[in-house]
């Protein structure tokens, strides 16, 4: 940790957390936020979160306030947000999102302690961060990859940042607690599709990354049918988000009368989290789904495109659950590997645990 000041911890009354990226990032930051709450029980903690993520922890006791950040925010709205941040007079700002916009927002708060995670590989961003922050946790993931050294998991990065406040917390479980209403809605929906002699439920969240990797909607439909055939005692749930509405509708029509397959369209992020936590196994390319599943102690089969496998298979490993990680190839070359990995995890025979 680089920094030129020594924080007076007893004077900290207001803390701002900046996490303005994707849902998996926020889920992996939950243990750090919990540690903050534990170590500063009387401090007011505010979180600046991206629009889609903002509801995920809104009903928890982790934070006192949530401010919503929108990508491509109009100038007038952004100026109002900055004014709001300044007026709150934060003592500490912790930047978990390694982006120039996040560093700029931290600087504009005027907080005495501005600490953030900075990627060594992004030179210009690093220079900008050194101007905006007075504490920097410099992360050299690419350098470690070249040296074949183990990488820090996203959860561990957060705790490295907390060292600026003297926090060394052994409890690093995600443990995302959801409102009872969403849990009830989730279970009622799943019960509506219950099959004979059901052992559990397999989750197959749709993600635009499948299409970007060269897979088709038909490939995913075939995979769904394969899973039902291979595991007839498991209900299959397919979920889609706002970016997969069209694909979700195609699969919903295809499986409208298919016994043992449910297709659920876009939903509140807390309901999606409840679904992922209530699976027996999740099969996905989406790290958000992986970590939501991990928050419910659910195992995952995770697919990574070959160009990012080495990085993601360490940085985004399913947290403290059993898992199998696969290099994503053409569908025909990956299909059987997915089924075998799912079989091993459902039988409890194999699978790594971080």
N, C-alpha and C positions, 0 to 999 in steps of 0.2 A: 504494500500500500504506500503510495507516494502522497505526501502532503506537507504543508508548511505550518500548520496550526495544530494545537492540542485542544480538542473540544472539551468544554466544561459541561460534563454530562448532567450535573445537578441543575443546570440552567435550562435544560431542554424541556420546553412545554408544548411545542408543536412540531410535528414531523410530517413531511410530504414524501410520499412514495410515487415515483414515476415509472409506470409500466404500460407503455402505449403501443404494444405490439400484439402478438397473437395469443390465442387462448392457452395454448400449451405453455407459453412463457409465464403467463399469470399463474397457472396451476402450479408450476414449479417454484414460484415465488411465495406460495402460501406458507411453507414452513418458516421462511424468513420473516414474513409479516407476523406470524404467530409468536416468533421469538421476540420481535419488537414489542408486541403487546405485553408479553410476559415480563420483559425487562423494564418496560416503561409503562406500567399500568395506569398512571395518572396523566400520561401525556396524550394530547389530542393527535390522533393519527388520521391523515387524509390521504386518499389514493387518487392519483390522476390516471385514469384508465381509458383504453380505447372503447369506442361506442359499443361494440359487440360484447366485450368482456365486462362492461360496467355492472351488469346485474349479477354476475356470478357470485360475488362476495358481499352483495348489498344487504343481505339478510343475516349476516354473521356479525359476531362481535369483534372481528379482526380489525375493522377500521371504524372511525366515527363519521367520516364524510367521504363521499365519492364525487369527483369532478370528472366530467366526460370530455375526452379528447376525440375529435373527429378528423380524419384525414381530409385534406382539401377544404379545411374550414375557411369560410369567407373572412376577409380581412377584418371587418367590423366585429364579427363574433370572436375572432382570435384575440383582438385587442381587449375585448371585454373579459375574456378568460385570463389574460395576462394581468389585467388590472385586479381581478379577483384574487389571483395568486399573490400579488404584491400586498394587497390589503390584509391578507391573513397573517402576515408577518411570521413565517415559518422560521424556526431555529435551525432545523436540519432538513436538507433535501437529499434523498437517496435515489439515484438514477439507475434503475435496473435494465433499462432499454438502451443499448449502445448506439444511439443515433444522435446526429447533430441537433435535430429539433428538440430532443429531450434535454440535451446539455444546455441549449439556449434557454429553454423554459426554466431550468434550474437556476441559471445565472440571473434571469430577470426577476426571480422571487426576492432576491436580495438577502437570502438566508446566509448566516455566518458560516455554516457548515454545508458544503455542497460536495457530495461524494458520488462517484459513479463508476460503473464498469466500462472500460475502454478497450477496444480491440487493437492490438499492436499492428495488425496487418493493414489497417485503414489509416494511412499516414495523415492525410488532411483532416480526417475526423479526429485523430489523436491530437493534432495541433490545436484544433478548435476546442476540444475538451480541456486541454491544459489551460486555456484562457478562461473557460467557464467554471471549472471546478477547482476546489482547493485540496481535494483528496481524490486520487485515482487508483483504482485497482486495474492494473494493466494485464490484459489477458492475451497470451500468445498461443492460441490453439493451433494455428497453422505451423508454428515453429515446433511445437511438441509433436505434431504429426510427422514432420520431416525427421525428427529425432527418434521416432517410434516410442515416444513417452506417453503415458496415460493422460487423457484429457479430463478436465473438470466437467462434471455433470452440471446441467443448468441449475439444479437445486444447490449444489455446492458453491456455484458462483455467487449466489445470493448471500450465503454465509460468509464468504470471503469479504464481501462488501461490508457486512455488519461489523467486521473487526474494527472499523473506524470508531465504532461506539463501544468497543470493548466487549461485544457479545460473542460468547462461545457456547452455543447451545447444542446439547447432545441430541435433543429430540428433533429429528428431521423428517418425520412422517408428514405426508400431505394432508390426510384427514380432512377432506372437504365436506362440511356439514351443509345439507340442503334443507330448504323449507319443507315442512311436512306435506303441504298441499301438492308440491311437484312430485314428491315420492308417491303419494297416493294416486295421483293421475297416471304416473308411470306404471304402477302395478296394476291398476284397473285396466289399462290398455293392454298390457302384456297378458293378463288373465283372460281377456276377451279372445285371444288367439291360442289359448292353451291347447296342446295336442295330447293324445292318449299316451300314457306312461312317460310323460315328459320328465327328462332329467335336468334340463337347464335351457339356456338361451345363448345363441351365438349372435354377436353383433357384427354387422357389416356396414359401417358408415361410408357413405359415398363421399368422394372428394375430387375436386377438379384436377388434382395432381395425377390421378389415374389417366385421364384423357391426355394430359400434357406428356405423360410417359409413353403414350402410344397405345394404351388400352382403349377398347371401345365399350359402350354401354352393353352391347351384346356379350362381350367378354365377362363383364360383371354379372350379367344374368346367368351365364353358364356356370360361373363360380358359385352363385347362389344355389343353383340346382344341384351342383356337385356336393355342396355342403349338406343339403337336405337329404340327398341319397346316401352319402357317407355316414351321416349322423342323424338317423331317422328319429331318435328320441330327443332331439334338440330343436326347439323352435328357432327360427331364423328371423332376426329383425334387421331390416335395411333402413337406415336413416339418411335424410338429405338436408342440406342447409340451403341458404339463399343462393349460393353459387351453383348449386346442383339441382335447381328446381325442375328444369327440363328433363334431366336424366332420371330424377326421382319419379316424375309423372310417367315416363316410359315404362319404368319397372313396376310402378303401381298398376298400370293397365295390364302388363304382362302377367303379373302374379295376383290379379284381382280375385280369382277363384282358386288360387293355389293353396292347398292345405299345408299349414306349417310355415308359411312365409308372410310376415307383416312388413308393410312399407309405410314409413311415417315421414311426412314432409317437414318443411322448415318449422322450427319451434323455438320457444324461449330457451336460452342457453342453460338455464337451471333444469329444465325438463330434459334436455339432451344429456346433461351431466347425470341426472337420475337414471336415465336409460343405460348409460355406459356403466354406472356403478352396479346395475342389477343384471349384468350379463354374466355368463359363465366363462366366456371367452370373447375377445374382440379381435377382429382381423382388419388391419387398416394400413394405409400409407400416411395417415394424418396424425401428427404428433399430438395434436389437441385431444383427439379421441384416446390416444394411448395414455396420456396423463390423467384424463378424467377417469378412465378405467382403473388406472393405478390408485387413484384416490379412493376407490372402493375395493381395493385388493383384488382386482380382476386381472387375469393373465392376458397377454396379447401376443399375436403374431404380427410382427411389424415388417413392412416392406420399405426398402430404401432404394432409389435409383443408384446405379453403380458409381456415378460421379460424386455422390455425397455420402456413400455408405460408410467410408472410413471415419468421417467426422461425426455423422449423426448416430452411428451405432455405439458411440461412446458418450457424446454430449447429450443425447436425447433418449438414452436407455430407459425403458419402463422402470419406474422407481419402486424398488423393494417388493417386486412381485415376480412370479415366474414368467418367462417370455422366450420367444424364438425370434431372431432377426434374420431376414432373408434379403439377398440382393435381388432387386426387381429387374427381371428380364422380360422378354416377350411373354405374352400370356401363356402360350402353349408350353413354354419352358419353365414357367413359374407355378403353373396350376397344381401339379402334383406335389411340389414342395410345400405349398400352402396346406394342402390336405394332410400331408404327413406331419407337418408341424402342429396343426390343430389336433390331430389324433394323439400325438405325444402329450400335449398339454392337457387335453381333456381326460386322458387316462392317468395323468399325474406321474408319468414315467420319467420325463426329461424336462429340460428347460433351465435356463440360467436364472439366477437371482442376483441383482446388483447388491 
